[in-house]
Amino acid sequence: MPGTESALRVSTSESTLPPPTAVPPTMRTAPALKAGQWTYIFYHDELEQIVLVNGGPERGKPAEDPLELWSWDGAQWSLISAEGPVWRNWAAIAYDSARDVLVIHGGLQTHNSFDETWEWDGQTWTKFASASSPGGREGALMAYDAARETMILFGGATPEMQIHGDTWEWGGQSWRKVSESGPSARFPGGMVYDPVRRETLMYSGHFADPSGASIDYDDLWAWEGTSWREIMGDGSTPDHRTHAGFVFDPVTEKVLLIGSGSETFRSDVWAWDGSTWEEIPASNTPARSGLNVVYDPERDRFVLFGGVNRPGGRALDDTWEWDRVNWVCVDHCR
């Protein structure tokens, strides 16, 4: 492992502030969830809850406000943590199911970029500093490789808008660069681990240079532990899908790609079976970009949160559920 590491632990029990004045139960108001421009949703195995990581708006939110974590019980969202790192958008983020920890790297606010890695174990936030790391990045892709028990990070952009095409591993204490070849440099796109085929899949993404030239990708790649392999599937593909939902379905054993697009946002669902893309029937799919989708094993439902319904639109805070047939809005519906 490169370099030396140090960790700073931030705990809810460690505070130099005086205890707050007690508020009578009748006067307490439950906080309301207000969606940020960037969010991430996952299922926490130990807590047996769906957890939402909520960023912030593009302007107006104090820079020192904390990153919020919310849980979904099938009926409502509840705030479960607001005492860790300051809020940020477009961080690389994924859940390590072996260690039951959420891992976050990078991200930015309007005038701040973050070159730091945090973990949340369901109760406590821990900050790590490593002599070698991907550095401050936005829109990098990250997923947990369960077969190799390591976190995989690819690409992303620096604060100077230099877009990368390198691959890093996070083992729980430090970062290690493992590849500089494979997919073209890009951000953001979609990344998900396929436990049936034991590989991390990356689909689509976007590249732009200072001249204004841009490329929208619709390629599919697999990380096999030491190198990337481009997958040339049979038949049609979903086309370019920046900011789509990307999730594994353990019942059908297929990877699902949901919604998003470029100038036009799609309202469709595609399934990848390891060799072929297939569009599958799904009524009432919300058309948007930046959405998040997770599978809830307790209720055998897919839960979708947020996104925007038009380019440059405001962040949406509605919640949808899908039973593999119909999408139904279940919270903050309009």
N, C-alpha and C positions, 0 to 999 in steps of 0.2 A: 504494500500500500504506500502511496507517495506521501511524503511530508509528515508532519506531526499534527495532531488534532487536539482541540480543546472544546469543551462544551459548557454552555451557560444554561442552567436550569431555571425556568420560570415556573413557579408553583402557585396555585391559588391559596396555599396556606402560608406563603412567604410574602408579607407586606409590611412596609414601614408606615403605612397610613393608619390613622386612628379608625376604629370600627365605626361603620356608618350608623346614624341614628335610626332606630327601629321605626318602621312605618306600619301603622295598624293594617291588618289584613284587608279591611274594607276599603282602604285608600290605595292599595297597590293595583297597578295596571300592567297587564302582561304586555311585553314589547311586541310590536308588529314587525313582521318581516317585510323589508323593503329591498327588492332585488338590486344587486350591483350590476355593473356592465359586464362582469365576469363572474362565473360561478362554477362549482364542481360538485358533483353528487356521487356518493358511493354508499355501499352497505358495509357497516362495521360489524364484523363477525362476533366479537366479544360482547358488544353492547346490544347486538341483535336489533339494530336500528338503521334506518336510512339517515345519512348525515349530509347536510348541505354546507359547503364552504362558500361564504358570501363575500364578494369583493365590495367595491364601492362605485359611486357615480363618477363621471368624468370631472365634475367640479362640485364644490360646495361642501364636501365632507372633510372635517379636520384631519390633517395628515397623521396626527397622533392617535386617532381612534383605532381600536383593536379590530382584528379580523374576527368575524362572527361565524360560529358554527351553530346550525339548527338541526333538529331531528324531526322526522315525519313519522307519525303513528298510524297513518291511513286516513286520518280525519283533519289534522291540523299540524302546523309547524310550531316548535317550541325552541326557544333559545337555550343552548346548553353550554356555550363557552363564548366569552368576550373578554378574555384576560391574557391572551397570548401575544403574538407579533402584531404589528400595526397592519391595517388592511392594505391590500394590494390587488391589482388586476393582472391577468395574463401570466400567472406563475405556472411553472411546471409542477404537476401535482398528481399523486397516485397513492393507492392504499396497499400497504404491505400486509397481506393476509397471514403470513407465517408469524410475524412479530406483533400483529394487531396494532400497527402504527400508520398514521397518515404522514406522508412525506411531501414537503413543499420546498421548491427551490426557485429563487429569483422573483420575477414579477416587478411591477412598477406602479407608481402613482403618477399624477400629471407631471410633477417636477422631481420625482425621486425614483431611482432604480435600485434594486436590492440584489446584492451578491451574497446571499446567505441561504442556509438550509435549516429548516425546522422540522421537528417531528412532534406529533400529538398521539399519545397512547390511550386516549379515551378520558383522561383526567388532566394530564400535565403536558405543557409545552416544553420542548428542549431545543435550544439553538446550538448549531454546530458550526465551527469555523475550521476550514481545511486549507492547508498550504497549496493544494491544487484543487481546482473546481471548474465547472463550466463558466463561472463568472456571472455577472449580471445579464439576465436574458428575459425576453418576453416571448410568449407564444411557443416555447419549446414543448415538445411532446414527451410524455413520460408514462410508463406502465410498469407493473410489477411482473417480472418473469418468475413464475412459481416453480418451474422445473429447475431453475438454477439459483433460486432464492436470492435474487438481486433486482434492484431497480434499474430500468433502462431509460436514459434520457437522450433525445435526438434533437439537433437543430436549434431553432429559435434565433432571435435577433438581439444584438447588443443595443445599448442606449444610443449608439452612433448609427444604428440601422445597418450594421454589418450582419448579414444572414449566414448562419453556419450550417454545415452538413456533417458534423461530427457526432460520435456516439460515446456516451459516458455510462459508467455503472456506479451505483451507490450501494455499498454493502452494509450500511448502518452506522459507520463512523467516518468514512472518507470517500471522496470521489476518485475514480480512475478512468482516464480516457482509454477506450478500447478499440476505436476505429475512426478513421478519417475518410473512408471510402464507402461506396454504396449509393443510397439515394442522393439526388441533388439537394443542395441547400434549400431550406424552406421553413415556413412557419405559417399558421399553426398546423391544421390538418387533424387527423384522427389516429389514435393509437389504442390498441386493446390486446390483451393476452388471450390466446386461444388454447385452453387446457387440453382439448382433445388432440390437437396436432402439435402441442407443446412448443409453440412459437409465438413471438410477439409480432402482431401485424400493424403496419402503418399504411394509411391510405390518404391520398390527395395532399393538399397543402398549396402554398402560394410563395412566390418569390418576386421581389421588386428591387430595383436598383435606383440610385439617386437620380438617374436620368428620367425616371418615370416608367421605364419599360418593366413589364411584369409577365410572369408565367403562372398559369393555373394548372396544377398537375391533377391527373386522374389515375396515377399508377398505384400498384399494390406491392408492398415489400414485406418480407418476413425476416426477423432477426432470430438466428438459430444458436446464439451464444458466442460466436466468434466473428461472424460476418453476416452481411445482408444478402438476401436472394430476392431478385425481382420475380414476381409471380405473373405469368402471362396466362390469364384465365381464358376459358372457352366462352364464346358468345359475347353478349353486350355487357357493359359496365354501368355503374351509376353516374358516370361522368364526374366533373369536378365538384367537390363537396367540402369546402372549408367550413369549419365550425359545425359539422354534423354530429348527431349522436352516434356513438360507436359502442356496442355492448354485446357481450356473449350471452346466448340463451342456452342454459344447461339442459333444457327439456328437448329442444330440437337439435342441440349440439351444433348450432350455426352461429356465426357472427352477424349481427344486425347493424345496418347503417340506416339512420333515420333522419329525414329532412335535410335542410340547408341547401346551399348552392352558391352561386356568385351574385349576379345582379337579380336573378329570379330565385326566390326561395321555394323549395319543393315541399310537397306534402305527400311523401311516399316512404315506403320501407323496403329495403333490399336485404337479402340474406346471402351470406357466403358460406359454402359447404366444404371449402378446401380446394375446390377446382373450378367452381362456377358461381357467378352472380345471378340471382334470380329476384325479380321484383315480386313481392308477395302481397296479397290483398290485406288492406288495413284501412278501414273507413274512418273518416273524420280526423286524419293525421294533421296536427297543426303545422302550418307552413311558416318556418322561421329559421334563423341562424343563431348560433351560439347557445343552442339548447343543450341540456344535460339529461341523460337517460341512465337509469340503473335498474337492475333486476332485484325484486324483493322476494327472497326465497320463502319467507314466512307466509306470504299471501299469493304467491305465484302471479305477480303483477309486475309490469314495467312502469316505472314512475318517471315522468318527464317534468322538468322545471325550467322556466324562464326562457331567455333568449331575446331576440328582437324580431319584429315582424316585417321590417323593411330596412334596407341599408341605412345606417346612421340613426336608426330609430331608438326610442327610449327602451330601457330594460323592462321586460315583462316579469310579473311576479305570480303568474298563474301556474297551477299544478295539474297535470294530466296523468291518467292511468290507462294502461292497455292490457287487455286479456288475450292478446294475439288475434283478436277479431276487430274490436271497436276501441277507438280512443275516446275517453270521456273526461271532460274537465271536472275536477273535484274540489278546487279551491281557487278563490279570487278569479272566478270566471267572468267574462265580459261578453 
